[in-house]
Amino acid sequence: MKVRFWGVRGSIPVPGENTRRYGGNTTCIEIRTDGGALIILDAGTGIYQLAQSLLTELPVSANVFITHSHWDHIHGLPFFIPIFVPGCSVNIYGAHDIVASTGIERVMDVQMQYSYFPVREAELKARMQYEDVQPGVPVTIADATVTPVMLNHPVVDFGYRIECNGKSVFFTGDHEPHQNIYRPEDEGFDAYRQMIEARTADINRAIGNVDLLIADSSYTVKEYETRVGWGHGTLDSSVQMALASGAKRLACTHHEPTRSDDELEKVFSEMLARARPDPNDLEVFLAREGLEITL
């Protein structure tokens, strides 16, 4: 498999001089299976540049897996050029919206309403298909298997484990480590702690000894103190997740948009100093636009 990062920022795109090294586009990851099938994880603004790269191989068949429906993970979809090209096939997978009681097709339906976008969904030329996925139920894409895993965010959020010929990738989307909602002196504290421990163990088993874990690492530990419940992890919690699951490599992503590249490298180095000297030989690095990894 080949993995390429097209967008690594969180919450809002911030292209500019201060984000030039790591990139300012929001989440989008391209995966090519050994057989050449195209899997796309999330459709932030990074998907636009991915679309440009696909123009030399039209028509394309793209399989887009949406972790969740917050704007920074879907707002590039209307600019994914293959949806306007006859002969292309675009399959979009994601969670059923339990609040709106609608399927993943709502991400296009809402964005392409006339109030927000000049082109109607009915005018798309590609063959569009939508499929709701379920936790733990694998989806077969050519020679790969994609398995959704429920994670922790203020809206239904799936992480995805992609396996192909013995190699594997796990992408968390947005994920906040589970926190106890009770105080230690409260009656429900111990029961809730046990539930959190069980749920965390389930997630770690689902990740397993993955070859590459791509994890939401938005905050520092200090920043997280004022952002509990916002649905994001820290650099430190991502390392802890990787170590607990047995991942071989960790790519930290969903970079805080207010952080410049210099600041990003500073807080990353500080985290490594805390995690070292021996995080079980885990390779840890910052995701950046254009980075390609062959597994």
Residue pairs with C-beta under 8 A, 6 or more apart in sequence:
1 31
1 32
1 33
1 34
1 144
1 162
1 164
1 165
1 167
1 169
1 294
1 295
2 30
2 31
2 32
2 292
2 293
2 294
2 295
3 29
3 30
3 31
3 169
3 212
3 214
3 292
3 293
3 294
3 295
4 29
4 30
4 31
4 32
4 290
4 291
4 292
4 293
5 23
5 28
5 29
5 30
5 46
5 251
5 253
5 287
5 288
5 289
5 290
5 291
5 292
6 25
6 28
6 29
6 30
6 46
6 47
6 49
6 50
6 289
7 13
7 23
7 25
7 26
7 27
7 28
7 29
7 42
7 44
7 45
7 46
7 47
7 76
7 289
8 22
8 23
8 25
8 27
8 46
8 253
8 254
8 255
8 287
8 288
8 289
9 19
9 22
9 23
9 24
9 25
9 26
9 27
9 44
9 72
9 254
9 255
9 257
10 26
10 27
10 72
10 174
10 216
10 218
10 232
10 254
10 255
10 256
10 257
11 26
11 72
11 256
11 257
12 26
12 72
12 257
13 24
13 25
13 26
13 44
13 45
13 72
13 257
14 24
14 257
14 258
15 23
15 24
15 25
16 24
18 260
18 261
18 262
19 260
19 261
20 261
21 261
21 288
22 255
22 261
22 264
22 286
22 287
22 288
22 289
23 46
23 288
23 289
23 290
24 257
25 44
25 45
25 46
25 48
25 49
25 289
26 44
26 45
26 46
26 72
26 73
26 75
26 76
27 41
27 42
27 44
27 46
27 67
27 72
27 73
27 173
27 253
27 254
28 40
28 41
28 42
28 43
28 44
28 45
28 46
28 47
28 50
28 76
29 40
29 41
29 42
29 171
29 214
30 38
30 39
30 40
30 50
31 38
31 39
31 40
31 41
31 144
31 162
31 169
32 38
32 39
33 39
33 141
33 142
33 143
33 144
33 164
34 143
34 164
34 165
35 142
35 143
36 142
37 61
37 63
37 141
37 142
37 143
37 144
38 54
38 60
38 61
38 62
38 63
39 63
39 65
39 141
39 144
39 146
39 162
40 47
40 50
40 62
40 63
40 64
40 65
41 65
41 67
41 160
41 171
41 173
42 65
42 66
42 67
42 73
42 74
42 171
42 173
43 64
43 66
43 73
43 74
43 75
43 76
43 77
43 80
44 72
44 73
44 74
44 75
44 76
45 75
45 76
45 79
46 76
46 289
47 76
47 77
47 79
47 80
48 76
48 79
48 80
49 289
50 80
51 79
51 80
51 81
51 82
52 81
54 60
54 62
54 81
54 82
55 81
58 82
58 85
58 87
58 88
59 82
59 85
59 86
59 87
59 88
59 89
60 82
60 88
60 89
61 88
61 89
61 90
61 91
62 80
62 82
62 88
62 89
62 90
62 91
63 91
63 93
63 141
63 146
64 77
64 80
64 90
64 91
64 92
64 93
65 93
65 94
65 133
65 146
65 148
65 158
65 160
66 73
66 74
66 92
66 93
66 94
66 95
66 104
66 107
67 73
67 94
67 157
67 158
67 159
67 160
67 171
67 172
67 173
67 174
68 94
68 95
68 153
68 155
68 156
68 157
68 158
68 173
68 174
69 94
69 95
69 97
69 106
69 107
69 155
70 155
70 174
73 173
73 174
74 107
74 111
75 111
77 83
77 92
77 107
77 108
77 111
78 108
78 111
78 112
78 117
78 119
80 90
82 88
82 90
82 126
83 90
83 124
83 125
83 126
83 128
84 119
84 124
84 125
84 126
85 125
85 126
86 125
86 126
87 126
88 125
88 126
88 127
89 126
89 127
89 129
90 126
90 127
90 128
90 129
91 129
91 130
91 131
92 104
92 105
92 107
92 108
92 128
92 129
92 130
92 131
93 104
93 130
93 131
93 132
93 133
93 139
93 146
94 104
94 107
94 132
94 133
94 158
95 104
95 132
95 133
95 148
95 156
95 157
95 158
96 102
96 103
96 104
96 132
96 156
97 103
97 104
97 106
97 156
98 156
100 106
102 109
103 130
103 132
104 130
104 131
104 132
105 130
108 121
108 128
108 130
109 121
110 116
111 117
112 119
112 120
112 121
114 120
121 128
131 139
133 139
133 148
133 158
134 148
135 148
135 149
135 150
135 158
136 147
136 148
136 149
136 206
137 147
137 148
138 145
138 146
138 147
139 145
139 146
139 147
139 148
140 146
143 164
143 165
144 162
144 163
144 164
145 162
145 163
145 164
146 160
146 161
146 162
147 160
147 161
147 163
147 206
148 158
148 159
148 160
149 158
149 159
149 160
149 161
149 170
149 203
149 206
149 207
150 156
150 157
150 158
150 159
151 157
151 158
151 159
151 172
151 173
151 174
151 175
151 203
152 175
152 176
152 177
152 178
152 231
153 173
153 174
153 175
153 176
153 231
154 229
154 230
154 231
157 173
157 174
157 175
157 231
158 173
159 170
159 171
159 172
159 173
159 175
159 203
159 206
159 207
160 170
160 171
160 173
161 168
161 169
161 170
161 206
161 207
161 208
161 210
162 168
162 169
162 170
162 171
167 211
167 295
168 208
168 210
168 211
168 212
168 295
169 210
169 211
169 212
169 213
169 214
169 295
170 206
170 207
170 208
170 210
170 212
170 213
170 214
170 247
171 214
172 213
172 214
172 215
172 216
172 233
173 216
174 216
174 231
174 232
174 254
175 215
175 216
175 231
175 232
175 233
176 216
176 229
176 230
176 231
176 232
176 233
177 200
177 233
177 237
177 240
177 241
178 196
178 199
178 200
179 196
179 228
179 229
180 189
180 192
180 193
180 196
181 192
182 188
182 189
182 192
183 189
200 244
203 241
203 245
204 241
204 244
204 245
205 245
207 213
207 241
207 245
207 246
207 247
208 245
208 246
209 245
209 246
209 247
209 248
210 245
210 246
210 247
210 248
211 247
211 248
211 249
211 295
212 247
212 248
212 249
212 250
212 251
212 293
212 295
213 238
213 241
213 242
213 245
213 247
213 249
213 250
213 251
214 250
214 251
214 253
214 287
215 233
215 238
215 241
215 242
215 250
215 251
215 252
215 253
216 232
216 233
216 238
216 253
216 254
217 233
217 234
217 235
217 237
217 238
217 252
217 253
217 254
217 255
218 232
218 233
218 234
218 254
218 255
218 256
219 227
219 232
219 233
219 234
219 235
219 256
220 234
220 235
220 236
220 267
220 270
220 271
221 234
221 236
223 234
223 256
224 232
224 234
232 254
233 241
235 252
235 267
235 268
235 271
236 271
236 274
236 275
238 250
238 252
239 250
239 271
239 275
239 279
239 282
239 284
241 247
242 250
242 279
242 282
242 284
243 279
243 280
243 282
247 282
248 282
248 283
249 282
249 283
249 284
249 285
250 282
250 283
250 284
250 285
251 285
251 286
251 287
251 293
252 268
252 284
252 285
252 286
252 287
253 286
253 287
255 264
255 286
255 287
256 264
259 267
264 286
265 286
268 286
272 284
275 284
